Amino acid sequence: MQGVVLQINVSQGGIPKRAIAEGRVTRHGIEGDSWAHPRFHGGPKQALLLISAEDLDALKLLGYPVYPGALGENLTVAGIDFRQVRFGDRFHVGEATIEITKLRQPCRTLNTLGSGIQKQLYDTTPGAPLWARGGFYAKVVTEGLIRPGAIIAKATP
């Protein structure tokens, strides 16, 4: 399972997150990134949020005004079928290694992107058509630098 990082995104809290040229990933997330509600976001098991570019495209087709960074993700990736990703999967991305820890949870902040978007993002059934459309959180196993265009590949156990 392999894809590419299309965009790296940060903000001082909230959405959207803006693109940066490269990101130093630490166990706390990408340097320079922050969360509007740290009670719910961030922390060692939620250091990064990954969203699939293909899922953004599906949401666009449904009429939602989304683009890389719009959902607050740190890494917008292409080429990985999120329906096949499971908790505990590890990926090498740039110099870093990350581990998938949990699904993104419903967030009222996303309602600004349109009525009904929550129903398009969440399904807790692994492999279901909407599984992980809202993204995955990951912890950082190995810190390092990530740039757009970096390969993201599932690590072999």
N, C-alpha and C positions, 0 to 999 in steps of 0.2 A: 504494500500500500504506500503510494508515493504521490506527492503533489508539490506545489510551489507556493511560497509566501508572496502574495500579490501586494500587500500593503501592511505596514506596521503603524499602529495608531495609539495615541495618548491624549489625555486631557487633564485638566486640573480638577475634574469632577463633572459627571454628567455626560450627556450625549449631545451632539456627536463627538467622537474622538477624531483628532486630525492626524494626517499622515506625517511621518517623520522618515528621514533618509536612512536611519539605522537605529537599532535599539539594543542597549545593554540590558540583558535579562538577568535579574538576580532572584533569589528565593522569594523576594517580596514583589516581584513583577518587573515591569520595564521602568528603568530609571526615568523620572520625569512624569510618570503617570500617577494619577490619584483618583479617588472615588468620592462622589457626592455623599454617599451613604455607606461609610466604612463598616457600619454595623452589619450590613448585608453583603457587601462586596469586598474583594481583596482578601488578604490573609494568605498564609502559606498553602492552603489547599485550593485557593482561588486566585493564584498569582496572575494568571493569564486567562483571557476569554478568547476562544477561537470561533470564527464563523466561516462557513463555506460560501465561497463566491457563487457557487451554483444555487445555493439556497437563497442568496440575495436576488439572483436572477429570477427565481421562481416567485419571490415576493413582488418583484417589479411587474411581472406578468399579471399578478393579481391586483395591480394598481397602487401598491404601496411605494412611497417616495424614498426608497432605500438605496444606499450606495456604500462602498467600503468605509467603515467607521461609523455609519449611521446608527447601528444597533449597539454601539459602545464596545465593540470588540477590539482587542489588542492586535490580533493577527487575523487578517482576511486571507484565507487559503483557497487554492483551486486544485482540482484534480483528485481530491480524496472524497470518497463516498461516505459521508458521516453516518449513514444507516448501518455501515459495517464497523464503526468504531465502538469500543466498549470501555467501561471503566477499568483502569489499570493498564490500558495500552500505553506504551511509551513510544515517543517519536523523537528522532534527532531533527533539529531545525537549526540551521546555521551551526554555530559553535555550541549550542545548548541542547540539553535533553530535557523533555517534559513528560509528565505522566497525566493522563486524563483522570480527573477525580469525580466530576459530577456534571449533570446537566445544568444549564442556566435555568433559574427559577423565574416564574412570571414576575414582571416588573411594571408598575404603573407608569413609569417614565416613558415606556415604549408606546403608550396610548397616544402620544402626540403624533405618532406616525400614521394614525388612522384607526377608525372604528373596526373592531374585529381582528386586529393584528395578533392579539394574544392567542386566539384560537388557531392561528396559522403557525404558531411557533412551538407549541408544547404538546408532546405525546411521550409518556413515560414507558412505552412499550418498545424495548430494543428491536431495531430493524423496521419498525412501522414507518409509513410514508412521511410522517412529520417528526420522527425521532431525531432529536438534536438540531432541528431547524433553527432553534433559538440559540444554539451554540453549546460548546463544552467549556468547562473550566478545567484548568490544568495547574499542577504544581510544578515547580522547577526542580529538577533532579541535579542537573549540571548547569551552572551559570555560563553565559557567553554572549557573544555578539550575534545579532540577526539583522540581515539586510533584505529588502525586497528582492525577489528573484531567488532567494535561498530555497534549496530543496528541503521539504519536510517529508521524512520517510519513517515508517513504522520500524522500530527497533526489533531485532530478533531476540526472543527470550533466551 
